[in-house]
Amino acid sequence: MKPFSHKLAFLFFLAVLTLPGVPTADAKDSKGYLFIIGGGRQPAEMTRRFIELAGGGSKSKIIVIPMASESPAESGEFQVAEFNSHGATNVESLVLTHEEATNRAAAARLDGATGVFFTGGDQSRLAALIVGSPVRQKLKELYAHSAVMGGTSAGAAVMSKVMITGEELLNDDKTNAFKFIKRNNIQTVEGFGFLTNAVIDQHFIKRKRLNRLFSVVLEHPNLVGIGIDESTAIVMNPDDTFEVIGESAVMVIDPRKADGIRTDKSGNLSARNIQTHILVAGDRFDLTSGKTIRQRNNP
């Protein structure tokens, strides 16, 4: 039998590479999970679930980033202790100044992290420190290679590319926040960008932030608004479906199929056929299709 020619051998090699289950040089690791908590008290089940997604117990390496807080050292120590009390043994708090965040040596301190957790406070403070820095680039790399990114309150708001700061630009009445649905009222800036197809709001039901999120999504009708209440979280899977866990509810405002979005002479926003969903623990939502997925044992 004659030996294969070089051409036949090359074609055979390509065929083997494209067989199912055979990795190629262009294969990429799956992105990780997002663990987004609406603030308030953090039930033990949430802490344990985060640790599990990060690899579990001694197998996980969790970095706490607490700079949203006015007292980052204390906030970081508290969250580290919380993870330790639920079985995570390799946890540390990383407190950075703005100058340190712009240094690549600081980004290297995140090497090997399987989970990163952002504490509460002021999301604008955290975004100003990290957006545009080597630390942010490192975080995105970790997420792209299967690390879980988690956060609560301010640490939830920073997850999306379009980030709600909490500031109103038109309403001077500080005793009656978010009292209308108007264009150019809710201030947004660039967040961390783990979510590019949705915008996150937190403390949502308890603090009655419906008008705020409606305003934002009608100004960004390509984004799904996800309002997460206190002691409640969504776990975003790599396939862009999420599950609700915790004690309250999540509201989804989906303007992507709405029509007639317009602004009147007073700046009030108007639209028709906006899809809304209220989800509780066990419910799931597909960001791509816009459909809810209820567990069979749910009523």
N, C-alpha and C positions, 0 to 999 in steps of 0.2 A: 504494500500500500504506500502511495506517495505521501510524503509529509505535507502538512498544511502549508500553504503559502503564508507570507507575512500578512497579507491582506485578510485572508480567512481567519487567521489567528486573532487579528485585531477585532474583527467583527464578532467572533466568539466571545472575546473578552468583554465587549460592550454588552452583549446579550446577557452575560452572567451578572454584570453590574446592575442591570435593570430588572432582574428577577425580584419578586416581592420579598421583603425582609433583608435584602442585601443593601447595606448603606453605601451611598456614593459620597464623593468628595464635597458635593454641594448640600448634603443633608444637614439640616439644622435641628438643634434641640428644641423641644416644645417649650413655649412660654409657660411661666408658672401660674400660680393662683393669686387673686387679689382677695384680701380679707378685710372688708370695709365695715366699720362699726359706727353707728350713728351717735355715739357719745353716751354720757350717763354711766350708770353702774354697769360693770362688765361681768356678766354671769360666768361662773367657773367653766361651764361647758364651752364657752367661746375661747377661753385661754387654752384649754386642753385641745380643742380642734385646731387652733393655730399651730401649736407645738407639733401635733400629728402631721399637719401639712408640711411643716418645715423638716420633717424627717423623724421626729419623735425622740423624746428623752435625751440620752447621751449622744444620739446620732445627729442631732440638729445643732446648728450654730446660728444663734439669734443675736442680731444687733438692734438695740433700741436707739432711736434717734429722737431726742426730746426737746429740740430747740424751739418748737412752737410755744413751749411753756415759758412763763416769766421766770420760773425757777427750774431751769433745765436739769441741773444736777440732782435736785430732789425728785423731780418727776421721773428722771431716768432710773434712779435707784429704786423708786417704788415699783416701776414696771418690771425691772430686773427681778426684784423679789417676788413679784406676782408669777412670773414665768418659773422661777426656781421652785416656788411652793407647789407647782403642778408638774414637777418632774423634769424640767429642762435644766441641764447641768452646765451647758456652755452658752452663757448669756452675758453680754456686756453692753454698757451704755456708752454711746459715742457722742460727746458734746463738742461741737466745733464752732469756732468763730467764723465770720465771713472770710477772713484772710486764710484760715486753715482750709475751708471748704474749696477754695480756689487752688489749693496745692494738691498735686497728684499723689503726694505721699499720704494725704488723708484718705483719698479714694482707695489706696492700697490696703487700708485698715479694714475694708469691707471684704477683702479676699476670702473666699470660702464660705461666705454667709449663705445659709439655706433659708433664712427668714429675716426680714427687716420690719421693724414695727415703729410707727410714728405716733407719738403721744399727742394729747390734746393741747389746746392753747389758742394761739392766733396763727391761722394758716398763712397769712400774709408775711408774718415774721419768718416762717419756715421756708416759704417759697423764695423770699428775697435772699436768704442765705444759700440756697442750693440750686435753684433754677439757673442754668447756664454754666454750671461749675463741673469740674471733673467728677465730683461726687455724684451729681445727677446722672452723668453718663455711665458711671459704674453701676448705679442702681438699675438703670435700664438694661445694662448687660446682664446683671444678675437675674432680673425678671425674665429676660429672653432665654435664659438657660435654666429655667425651672424653679428659681427661688420664689417663695411666697412673700408678697408685699402686703403688710397690714397696717391699719391705723384706726384711730378713734377720734371723733369730733373734728378738730382741725386736721388731724392726720388722715381723716376720711376725705375732706374737701380737696386736699392736694393731689388725690389720685388721678383726677381727670385733667386733660390738657386745658380745657376752659374751666377755670377755678373761680368759684364765688368767694369774694373776699369778706362779705358781710356788711359792706358799706353801701348806703343809698346815696344817690347823687341828686335826686330831685326832692326828696321828702325831708324837710327840716324838723318834723315833729318826732323827736326821739322817744316820746312816750307811746307812740303808735306806729311801730315799724311795719313796713311792707303793706301799706294800706291800699295800694292800687296796683294794677297790672299795666305798666307803662313802659314805653321804649326809653332807653338811655337812663334808667333809674338804678338798676342793679349793677354794681361794679364787678367786673371780672378781669382777671389777669391770667397769665400762663401758669399752669400747675405742672406737676411732674410728668403728665402725659402717659401714664400707664393705660388709661382709658381715653381713646380718641373719638369714640362714637357715643359718648354719654357724658353727662355732667352730674356731679354728686352734690346733694344737700344733706345736712345732718340735723339732729335734734328736731326732726321734721314735724311730726304730728304734735308733740308736746308744745312746741313753740309756734305752731300755726304758720308755717312758712310756705304755704301753698302759693300765695300770690308771688312770692319771690321766684319760685321755680318756674311757674307759668311764664313770668316775664322773661326769664333767661332762655327757655326753650323756644319761645316764639321769636326771639331775636336770633336764635341758632336752630332753625327748624330741621337741621340734619342731625341733631343730637337728641338722645333720649334722656329725659330728666329722671333721676333716681333719688327720691327723698326717703332717707332711712331714719327711723325713729330711735329714741334712746333704748339702750339695753337690747338692741336688735342689730343684726349684721346681714350683709350679703357675702356669699362666698362665690367669687367669679371664677369659673372654670376656664381652662385654656381654649375651649371651643366657643367662648362668649355666651354661655348660658350661666345663670347664677341661681343659687339656692338661698332662701331666706331662713335664718336661724334666730333664736332669741325670743323675747317676751312680748314684743309689740308688732308693728307692721311696717311695710315698705310701700310707698306709693310710686308708681311708674307713670310718667307723663310722656306720651309718644306723639310728637307732632309731625312725624315724617310723611304721613298720608293726609295731613290736614290741608284744607284749601281755603282760599279767601283770607290769608294772613295779611293784615293791613294795619295801618295806624291812622287814627282820626286826627282832627285838627288840634285836639288837646293832648295828643301823645298816647292815648289809650290804645292798647293792642287788641286786635280782634281776630278770631279764626273760627273755622267750622271743622267738625269731624276730627277733633283731637281724641286720640285713644288714651284712656286712663285705666289703671289697674291698681287694686289694693291687695297686697299679698301678705300672708302670714307664714309662720314657721312651717316648713315643708313644701311651700309653693316654690315653683321654679319659673324662670323667664328666659326666653331666647332673644338676645339682643339683635340677632341677625334677622329673624323672621318677625319679631314683634309679638310673638305668641306666648301665652302662659302655659305652663305645664304643671298640672296639679297632681299630687300623689293620689293613688287610688283610694287610700284610706281616709282622704280628706273629704268632708261633706261638699 
